Every structure is written in structure tokens, then in C-alpha cells.
Amino acid sequence: MNTVELPADLGIESAGPLQESLQTSVQSAPALTLGGSQVGRLHAASLQVLAALFRQRSAAGLETRIENPSDELKAAARISGLSPVFGWSSL
């Protein structure tokens, strides 16, 4: 399984670079784990990049998950209604 650590700062200025850095992971790894423990700041744009990644990979039949999501990341996903996209129905 390929693992990519998410940066601590996923503010709006990070959305483009995040998308670029994850683009190769969309196509290459049959299983992808994103390390989410360091995420302390994030903007809706970066959350949308992550949601798009999950949807794109799911449509291609590829496994994707976020390991050890920070409280900030879980809260943002819950508030935005994206928890189910990340497989967090109980968070």
C-alpha cells in the first residue's frame, strides 16, 4: 500500500500543490493511504481536492483511506458533509 503524509497546513494556498502532488497517486497505486494526523489547518478547497481524489479512485475501483485523521480534519469533513466520502460514517 502506498502511503502519503498530508501536510499540517492545507489552507487555500495549498489546494493546487496538494492536487498536483496527489495526481500521480490517483493512477498509480491500487491502494493508497493518506496520513492525516498532522493536519491542523485546512480550507474547503483542500477538502474538495481530497474528496475528488476519493471519488476518482473509487470510480476506478481503487482503495483509498485516511489513516489517523486529526480532529481538525474529522471536524471539517463532518461539517461539510464529506465524512461518508472518506468512509467515516461514525465520526
All heavy atoms as an XYZ file, in Angstrom:
661
protein
N       0.850     -1.187      0.000
C       0.000      0.000      0.000
C       0.886      1.238      0.000
O       1.820      1.343      0.778
C      -0.917     -0.007      1.223
C      -1.865      1.187      1.242
S      -3.133      1.143      2.519
C      -4.279      0.018      1.779
N       0.590      2.160     -0.861
C       1.319      3.417     -0.972
C       0.807      4.379      0.100
O      -0.395      4.534      0.270
C       1.084      3.994     -2.371
C       1.979      5.132     -2.708
O       2.963      5.381     -2.046
N       1.642      5.851     -3.749
N       1.716      5.016      0.851
C       1.315      5.959      1.895
C       1.875      7.336      1.603
O       3.055      7.475      1.297
C       1.801      5.500      3.287
O       1.272      4.200      3.552
C       1.346      6.454      4.370
N       0.997      8.341      1.706
C       1.383      9.735      1.508
C       0.939     10.507      2.739
O      -0.223     10.453      3.116
C       0.693     10.322      0.243
C       1.005     11.799      0.099
C       1.095      9.552     -0.998
N       1.868     11.211      3.365
C       1.533     12.034      4.533
C       0.986     13.376      4.066
O       1.600     14.048      3.241
C       2.766     12.265      5.408
C       3.208     11.046      6.184
C       2.179     10.557      7.188
O       1.508     11.385      7.847
O       2.031      9.337      7.297
N      -0.165     13.733      4.591
C      -0.726     15.048      4.290
C       0.008     16.100      5.117
O       0.348     15.848      6.276
C      -2.217     15.078      4.627
C      -3.100     14.176      3.772
C      -4.523     14.161      4.314
C      -3.078     14.619      2.326
N       0.242     17.271      4.553
C       0.928     18.328      5.308
C       0.046     18.899      6.413
O      -1.186     18.760      6.383
C       1.232     19.390      4.254
C       0.322     19.112      3.125
C      -0.056     17.669      3.181
N       0.670     19.535      7.376
C      -0.049     20.135      8.506
C      -0.929     21.293      8.056
O      -2.002     21.515      8.603
C       0.940     20.602      9.575
N      -0.484     22.023      7.069
C      -1.218     23.204      6.604
C      -1.830     22.926      5.236
O      -1.124     22.820      4.237
C      -0.282     24.402      6.525
C      -1.004     25.708      6.224
O      -2.193     25.672      5.843
O      -0.368     26.765      6.380
N      -3.143     22.791      5.217
C      -3.875     22.599      3.970
C      -4.804     23.783      3.720
O      -5.960     23.628      3.356
C      -4.674     21.290      4.015
C      -3.852     20.007      3.967
C      -4.745     18.790      4.111
C      -3.042     19.931      2.688
N      -4.267     24.970      3.934
C      -5.024     26.192      3.663
C      -5.303     26.329      2.182
O      -4.847     25.528      1.362
N      -6.035     27.363      1.815
C      -6.451     27.539      0.415
C      -5.254     27.604     -0.532
O      -5.311     27.104     -1.649
C      -7.365     28.783      0.249
C      -8.005     28.772     -1.142
C      -6.607     30.074      0.535
C      -9.167     29.715     -1.298
N      -4.159     28.169     -0.068
C      -2.974     28.264     -0.921
C      -2.334     26.898     -1.171
O      -1.495     26.748     -2.050
C      -1.949     29.221     -0.303
C      -1.364     28.768      1.013
C      -2.273     28.933      2.236
O      -3.293     29.646      2.165
O      -1.952     28.326      3.262
N      -2.742     25.899     -0.420
C      -2.186     24.548     -0.557
C      -3.003     23.658     -1.481
O      -2.567     22.564     -1.818
C      -2.103     23.878      0.819
O      -1.291     24.627      1.690
N      -4.189     24.080     -1.869
C      -5.076     23.228     -2.658
C      -4.447     22.822     -3.994
O      -4.480     21.643     -4.366
C      -6.420     23.913     -2.888
N      -3.895     23.772     -4.717
C      -3.257     23.462     -6.004
C      -2.082     22.520     -5.863
O      -2.023     21.477     -6.535
N      -1.116     22.855     -4.981
C       0.010     21.944     -4.785
C      -0.413     20.561     -4.276
O       0.179     19.554     -4.664
C       0.882     22.664     -3.751
C       0.555     24.114     -3.938
C      -0.904     24.137     -4.304
N      -1.447     20.509     -3.434
C      -1.944     19.222     -2.945
C      -2.469     18.396     -4.105
O      -2.152     17.211     -4.237
C      -3.040     19.434     -1.898
C      -3.717     18.171     -1.373
C      -2.722     17.302     -0.609
C      -4.906     18.537     -0.487
N      -3.260     19.030     -4.960
C      -3.809     18.322     -6.116
C      -2.694     17.800     -7.012
O      -2.728     16.651     -7.458
C      -4.739     19.226     -6.907
C      -5.406     18.518     -8.064
C      -6.380     19.408     -8.804
O      -6.318     20.627     -8.692
N      -7.269     18.812     -9.547
N      -1.697     18.619     -7.264
C      -0.572     18.205     -8.100
C       0.192     17.045     -7.479
O       0.555     16.088     -8.171
C       0.370     19.379     -8.340
C      -0.191     20.433     -9.255
C       0.709     21.651     -9.374
O       1.924     21.539     -9.087
O       0.202     22.717     -9.753
N       0.437     17.111     -6.175
C       1.222     16.059     -5.520
C       0.459     14.736     -5.466
O       1.069     13.675     -5.487
C       1.651     16.484     -4.115
O       0.541     16.521     -3.241
N      -0.863     14.790     -5.405
C      -1.652     13.567     -5.333
C      -2.014     13.006     -6.701
O      -2.408     11.849     -6.807
C      -2.931     13.815     -4.531
C      -2.744     14.127     -3.054
C      -4.072     14.476     -2.407
C      -2.080     12.959     -2.323
N      -1.877     13.795     -7.731
C      -2.294     13.385     -9.076
C      -1.660     12.065     -9.500
O      -2.348     11.206    -10.055
C      -1.985     14.474    -10.101
C      -2.629     14.236    -11.445
C      -4.151     14.207    -11.367
O      -4.760     14.931    -10.595
N      -4.761     13.360    -12.162
N      -0.393     11.875     -9.248
C       0.253     10.627     -9.644
C      -0.273      9.453     -8.822
O      -0.345      8.336     -9.319
C       1.783     10.712     -9.492
O       2.095     11.075     -8.157
C       2.378     11.715    -10.454
N      -0.664      9.700     -7.585
C      -1.198      8.636     -6.733
C      -2.551      8.151     -7.217
O      -2.933      7.012     -6.966
C      -1.327      9.130     -5.295
O      -0.085      9.535     -4.794
N      -3.296      9.007     -7.890
C      -4.623      8.642     -8.388
C      -4.513      7.469     -9.352
O      -5.311      6.543     -9.317
C      -5.296      9.844     -9.091
C      -6.557      9.421     -9.809
C      -5.593     10.934     -8.090
N      -3.522      7.481    -10.176
C      -3.410      6.483    -11.224
C      -2.505      5.317    -10.847
O      -2.699      4.227    -11.344
C      -2.846      7.151    -12.476
C      -3.485      8.473    -12.740
C      -4.132      8.557    -14.086
O      -4.040      7.641    -14.867
N      -4.798      9.649    -14.347
N      -1.551      5.511     -9.962
C      -0.503      4.522     -9.800
C      -0.764      3.425     -8.781
O      -0.502      2.266     -9.063
C       0.822      5.221     -9.471
O       0.699      5.916     -8.241
N      -1.244      3.749     -7.615
C      -1.322      2.762     -6.548
C      -2.705      2.123     -6.454
O      -3.709      2.826     -6.394
C      -0.978      3.422     -5.218
N      -2.777      0.789     -6.430
C      -4.069      0.147     -6.271
C      -4.685      0.415     -4.899
O      -5.895      0.417     -4.742
C      -3.778     -1.340     -6.463
C      -2.314     -1.487     -6.359
C      -1.691     -0.156     -6.610
N      -3.833      0.658     -3.909
C      -4.297      1.018     -2.563
C      -3.474      2.210     -2.094
O      -2.251      2.209     -2.194
C      -4.132     -0.153     -1.610
N      -4.154      3.237     -1.599
C      -3.480      4.463     -1.183
C      -3.943      4.842      0.220
O      -5.143      4.896      0.492
C      -3.811      5.600     -2.146
C      -3.290      6.996     -1.784
C      -1.763      7.030     -1.792
C      -3.862      8.037     -2.735
N      -2.983      5.090      1.098
C      -3.275      5.575      2.440
C      -2.720      6.981      2.573
O      -1.559      7.230      2.241
C      -2.626      4.679      3.511
O      -3.166      3.369      3.406
C      -2.882      5.213      4.904
N      -3.564      7.894      3.044
C      -3.132      9.258      3.327
C      -2.992      9.391      4.834
O      -3.938      9.096      5.575
C      -4.158     10.264      2.799
C      -4.443     10.204      1.302
C      -5.587     11.135      0.945
C      -3.206     10.541      0.502
N      -1.831      9.822      5.291
C      -1.625     10.057      6.717
C      -2.199     11.410      7.081
O      -1.759     12.437      6.566
N      -3.188     11.435      7.959
C      -3.873     12.681      8.282
C      -3.630     13.225      9.670
O      -4.260     14.193     10.081
N      -2.696     12.656     10.408
C      -2.507     13.040     11.810
C      -1.930     14.438     11.995
O      -2.142     15.060     13.034
C      -1.619     12.030     12.526
O      -0.325     12.026     11.962
N      -1.231     14.952     10.995
C      -0.568     16.253     11.137
C      -1.422     17.438     10.696
O      -1.063     18.586     10.936
C       0.744     16.266     10.339
C       1.747     15.233     10.794
C       2.133     15.419     12.242
O       2.428     16.532     12.665
N       2.107     14.349     13.006
N      -2.557     17.174     10.050
C      -3.391     18.254      9.520
C      -3.934     19.096     10.665
O      -4.639     18.605     11.533
C      -4.552     17.719      8.659
C      -5.428     18.866      8.181
C      -4.011     16.925      7.479
N      -3.559     20.364     10.673
C      -4.006     21.276     11.713
C      -4.825     22.428     11.178
O      -5.628     23.026     11.873
N      -4.618     22.745      9.941
C      -5.327     23.853      9.294
C      -5.725     23.394      7.907
O      -4.900     22.836      7.179
C      -4.400     25.061      9.192
C      -4.981     26.235      8.438
C      -3.978     27.416      8.390
N      -4.517     28.465      7.570
C      -4.114     28.732      6.326
N      -3.155     28.037      5.761
N      -4.670     29.717      5.646
N      -6.988     23.590      7.568
C      -7.390     23.257      6.218
C      -8.540     24.142      5.774
O      -9.283     24.674      6.590
C      -7.743     21.782      6.065
C      -9.007     21.259      6.705
C      -9.438     20.020      5.949
C      -8.749     20.894      8.144
N      -8.605     24.298      4.492
C      -9.609     25.134      3.847
C     -10.499     24.219      3.013
O     -10.097     23.119      2.619
C      -8.907     26.157      2.946
C      -9.823     27.192      2.399
N     -10.499     27.022      1.224
C     -10.186     28.401      2.879
C     -11.237     28.096      0.987
N     -11.071     28.940      1.981
N     -11.696     24.662      2.730
C     -12.648     23.870      1.952
C     -12.062     23.431      0.611
O     -12.348     22.329      0.138
C     -13.934     24.651      1.739
N     -11.240     24.258      0.011
C     -10.658     23.904     -1.294
C      -9.797     22.649     -1.189
O      -9.865     21.765     -2.050
C      -9.837     25.071     -1.846
N      -9.009     22.536     -0.145
C      -8.177     21.343      0.042
C      -9.030     20.134      0.389
O      -8.750     19.011     -0.048
C      -7.136     21.585      1.134
O      -6.201     22.550      0.709
N     -10.075     20.353      1.143
C     -11.008     19.275      1.465
C     -11.676     18.763      0.187
O     -11.863     17.563      0.002
C     -12.037     19.779      2.467
C     -12.814     18.745      3.252
C     -11.899     17.832      4.053
C     -13.787     19.436      4.188
N     -11.995     19.666     -0.720
C     -12.590     19.283     -2.002
C     -11.603     18.490     -2.856
O     -11.999     17.550     -3.559
C     -13.082     20.508     -2.753
C     -14.289     21.140     -2.108
C     -14.630     22.498     -2.704
O     -13.806     23.133     -3.355
N     -15.852     22.954     -2.466
N     -10.333     18.858     -2.797
C      -9.306     18.106     -3.530
C      -9.271     16.667     -3.014
O      -9.231     15.712     -3.799
C      -7.919     18.774     -3.388
C      -6.810     17.846     -3.869
C      -7.882     20.090     -4.151
N      -9.310     16.510     -1.694
C      -9.291     15.169     -1.116
C     -10.541     14.381     -1.493
O     -10.464     13.203     -1.842
C      -9.149     15.245      0.406
C      -7.820     15.795      0.914
C      -7.859     15.955      2.433
C      -6.662     14.890      0.499
N     -11.696     15.034     -1.436
C     -12.947     14.363     -1.803
C     -12.920     13.930     -3.262
O     -13.352     12.815     -3.598
C     -14.134     15.279     -1.534
N     -12.413     14.778     -4.133
C     -12.322     14.431     -5.553
C     -11.396     13.239     -5.764
O     -11.681     12.343     -6.571
C     -11.835     15.635     -6.363
N     -10.287     13.218     -5.028
C      -9.357     12.095     -5.106
C     -10.063     10.795     -4.721
O      -9.966      9.789     -5.425
C      -8.158     12.339     -4.185
C      -7.206     11.156     -4.017
C      -6.351     10.990     -5.262
C      -6.333     11.338     -2.794
N     -10.793     10.828     -3.599
C     -11.505      9.634     -3.146
C     -12.534      9.183     -4.187
O     -12.635      7.992     -4.485
C     -12.200      9.905     -1.805
C     -11.345      9.577     -0.612
C     -10.258     10.363     -0.280
C     -11.636      8.476      0.187
C      -9.474     10.073      0.819
C     -10.856      8.172      1.285
C      -9.770      8.965      1.608
N     -13.279     10.112     -4.726
C     -14.316      9.755     -5.702
C     -13.715      9.210     -6.994
O     -14.211      8.247     -7.562
C     -15.205     10.960     -5.978
C     -16.107     11.266     -4.796
C     -17.078     12.376     -5.100
N     -18.025     12.519     -4.001
C     -18.402     13.664     -3.484
N     -17.938     14.798     -3.981
N     -19.259     13.703     -2.485
N     -12.654      9.838     -7.438
C     -11.984      9.413     -8.672
C     -11.426      8.003     -8.514
O     -11.593      7.152     -9.387
C     -10.874     10.408     -8.993
C     -10.358     10.364    -10.383
C      -9.390     11.523    -10.641
O      -8.854     12.145     -9.722
N      -9.146     11.808    -11.893
N     -10.761      7.771     -7.386
C     -10.174      6.452     -7.160
C     -11.259      5.393     -6.947
O     -11.130      4.269     -7.428
C      -9.200      6.507     -5.983
C      -7.909      7.274     -6.342
C      -6.934      7.290     -5.183
N      -6.655      5.972     -4.660
C      -5.759      5.108     -5.179
N      -5.055      5.454     -6.240
N      -5.573      3.934     -4.632
N     -12.317      5.745     -6.250
C     -13.409      4.802     -6.026
C     -14.047      4.390     -7.355
O     -14.333      3.211     -7.583
C     -14.453      5.420     -5.105
O     -15.547      4.556     -4.942
N     -14.249      5.358     -8.228
C     -14.830      5.078     -9.544
C     -13.944      4.146    -10.361
O     -14.433      3.384    -11.198
C     -15.068      6.373    -10.305
N     -12.638      4.188    -10.099
C     -11.693      3.324    -10.803
C     -11.488      1.992    -10.075
O     -10.672      1.169    -10.485
C     -10.350      4.045    -10.957
N     -12.214      1.790     -8.966
C     -12.097      0.552     -8.210
C     -10.849      0.468     -7.350
O     -10.399     -0.623     -6.992
N     -10.286      1.621     -7.006
C      -9.054      1.668     -6.213
C      -9.364      2.038     -4.767
O     -10.211      2.873     -4.491
C      -8.088      2.694     -6.810
C      -7.692      2.443     -8.268
C      -6.878      3.609     -8.794
C      -6.926      1.141     -8.400
N      -8.657      1.405     -3.845
C      -8.858      1.645     -2.415
C      -8.114      2.899     -1.964
O      -6.956      3.110     -2.322
C      -8.352      0.446     -1.621
C      -8.472      0.603     -0.132
C      -7.803     -0.530      0.630
O      -7.471     -1.564      0.027
O      -7.596     -0.357      1.839
N      -8.781      3.721     -1.158
C      -8.178      4.934     -0.611
C      -8.693      5.114      0.809
O      -9.860      4.896      1.077
C      -8.576      6.180     -1.426
O      -8.364      5.907     -2.812
C      -7.752      7.393     -1.026
N      -7.797      5.502      1.707
C      -8.223      5.780      3.077
C      -7.322      6.818      3.715
O      -6.195      7.037      3.262
C      -8.269      4.522      3.916
C      -6.920      3.898      4.185
C      -7.080      2.556      4.896
N      -5.790      2.038      5.283
C      -5.317      2.037      6.524
N      -6.037      2.511      7.509
N      -4.125      1.561      6.784
N      -7.847      7.460      4.755
C      -7.060      8.403      5.541
C      -6.809      7.756      6.889
O      -7.741      7.396      7.606
C      -7.763      9.760      5.708
C      -7.972     10.415      4.355
C      -6.939     10.672      6.632
C      -8.712     11.738      4.392
N      -5.551      7.592      7.212
C      -5.145      6.963      8.460
C      -4.889      8.024      9.529
O      -4.262      9.041      9.251
C      -3.871      6.164      8.205
C      -3.386      5.340      9.357
C      -2.202      4.500      8.931
O      -1.096      5.070      8.746
O      -2.385      3.286      8.754
N      -5.394      7.787     10.719
C      -5.188      8.694     11.857
C      -5.548     10.143     11.538
O      -4.724     11.044     11.712
C      -3.745      8.612     12.361
C      -3.353      7.227     12.794
O      -4.129      6.533     13.433
N      -2.157      6.809     12.431
N      -6.763     10.395     11.081
C      -7.129     11.787     10.774
C      -7.121     12.647     12.035
O      -7.548     12.201     13.098
C      -8.540     11.653     10.200
C      -9.074     10.390     10.779
C      -7.888      9.477     10.922
N      -6.611     13.848     11.904
C      -6.589     14.783     13.033
C      -8.016     15.191     13.382
O      -8.938     15.043     12.580
C      -5.768     16.026     12.681
O      -6.427     16.764     11.670
N      -8.187     15.717     14.571
C      -9.510     16.198     14.989
C     -10.014     17.285     14.042
O     -11.202     17.347     13.744
C      -9.469     16.724     16.424
C      -9.269     15.616     17.444
O      -9.546     14.433     17.121
O      -8.837     15.921     18.573
N      -9.109     18.150     13.579
C      -9.484     19.229     12.663
C      -9.992     18.671     11.332
O     -10.974     19.154     10.781
C      -8.302     20.169     12.419
C      -7.897     20.974     13.628
C      -6.975     20.234     14.601
O      -6.661     19.053     14.373
O      -6.594     20.848     15.606
N      -9.319     17.662     10.838
C      -9.720     17.054      9.575
C     -11.070     16.354      9.720
O     -11.958     16.495      8.869
C      -8.643     16.073      9.099
C      -8.858     15.358      7.772
C      -9.179     16.317      6.653
C      -7.646     14.519      7.424
N     -11.263     15.624     10.796
C     -12.547     14.951     11.033
C     -13.680     15.962     11.173
O     -14.763     15.765     10.610
C     -12.460     14.075     12.287
C     -11.587     12.851     12.102
C     -11.650     11.936     13.298
C     -10.909     12.490     14.477
N     -10.777     11.527     15.590
N     -13.425     17.041     11.914
C     -14.464     18.061     12.111
C     -14.829     18.732     10.794
O     -16.015     18.946     10.503
C     -14.003     19.105     13.130
N     -13.838     19.059      9.989
C     -14.106     19.707      8.697
C     -14.911     18.786      7.781
O     -15.837     19.234      7.100
C     -12.796     20.113      8.037
N     -14.568     17.514      7.771
C     -15.307     16.560      6.943
C     -16.742     16.418      7.433
O     -17.682     16.367      6.637
C     -14.606     15.205      6.952
N     -16.916     16.391      8.742
C     -18.255     16.265      9.313
C     -19.107     17.494      8.987
O     -20.236     17.374      8.502
C     -18.163     16.054     10.823
C     -19.496     15.793     11.499
C     -19.357     15.520     12.992
N     -18.686     16.599     13.697
C     -17.452     16.545     14.204
N     -16.732     15.447     14.099
N     -16.924     17.569     14.829
N     -18.549     18.683      9.197
C     -19.280     19.930      8.956
C     -19.651     20.081      7.481
O     -20.736     20.559      7.156
C     -18.449     21.142      9.438
C     -18.376     21.137     10.963
C     -19.008     22.452      8.919
C     -17.326     22.079     11.531
N     -18.765     19.660      6.609
C     -19.010     19.802      5.169
C     -19.858     18.675      4.591
O     -20.221     18.715      3.419
C     -17.685     19.878      4.419
O     -17.008     18.640      4.541
N     -20.146     17.671      5.392
C     -20.923     16.540      4.906
C     -20.118     15.538      4.103
O     -20.684     14.687      3.414
N     -18.792     15.608      4.185
C     -17.931     14.722      3.404
C     -17.457     13.484      4.158
O     -16.748     12.657      3.588
C     -16.720     15.498      2.871
C     -17.040     16.538      1.808
C     -15.809     17.376      1.479
C     -17.579     15.868      0.552
N     -17.852     13.332      5.404
C     -17.426     12.147      6.163
C     -17.695     10.837      5.422
O     -16.809      9.975      5.370
C     -18.087     12.122      7.541
O     -17.604     13.156      8.348
N     -18.887     10.651      4.847
C     -19.140      9.391      4.128
C     -18.214      9.171      2.925
O     -17.862      8.039      2.617
C     -20.598      9.516      3.669
C     -21.208     10.497      4.611
C     -20.104     11.465      4.935
N     -17.811     10.247      2.273
C     -16.884     10.127      1.135
C     -15.573      9.513      1.598
O     -14.962      8.712      0.898
C     -16.632     11.501      0.469
C     -15.544     11.418     -0.596
C     -17.913     12.045     -0.126
N     -15.151      9.875      2.824
C     -13.900      9.361      3.384
C     -14.091      8.050      4.138
O     -13.159      7.536      4.722
C     -13.261     10.416      4.301
C     -12.965     11.718      3.611
C     -13.301     12.913      4.194
C     -12.338     11.755      2.380
C     -13.022     14.131      3.574
C     -12.064     12.961      1.740
C     -12.404     14.146      2.338
N     -15.323      7.552      4.165
C     -15.597      6.297      4.853
C     -15.736      6.435      6.349
O     -15.542      5.482      7.092
N     -16.089      7.643      6.813
C     -16.199      7.901      8.243
C     -17.657      8.101      8.636
O     -18.044      9.163      9.077
C     -15.426      9.146      8.650
C     -13.988      9.133      8.304
C     -13.189      8.054      8.121
C     -13.140     10.274      8.095
N     -11.918      8.436      7.823
C     -11.875      9.808      7.803
C     -13.372     11.646      8.134
C     -10.807     10.663      7.557
C     -12.318     12.487      7.882
C     -11.048     12.015      7.602
N     -18.440      7.103      8.525
C     -19.855      7.260      8.838
C     -20.101      7.508     10.320
O     -21.086      8.117     10.703
C     -20.643      6.037      8.375
O     -20.124      4.875      8.989
N     -19.182      7.075     11.192
C     -19.410      7.213     12.628
C     -18.662      8.370     13.262
O     -18.704      8.548     14.460
C     -19.017      5.912     13.337
O     -17.639      5.658     13.140
N     -17.961      9.179     12.490
C     -17.187     10.284     13.068
C     -18.016     11.539     13.179
O     -18.755     11.926     12.390
C     -15.947     10.570     12.237
C     -14.924      9.457     12.205
C     -13.719      9.872     11.363
C     -14.452      9.051     13.563
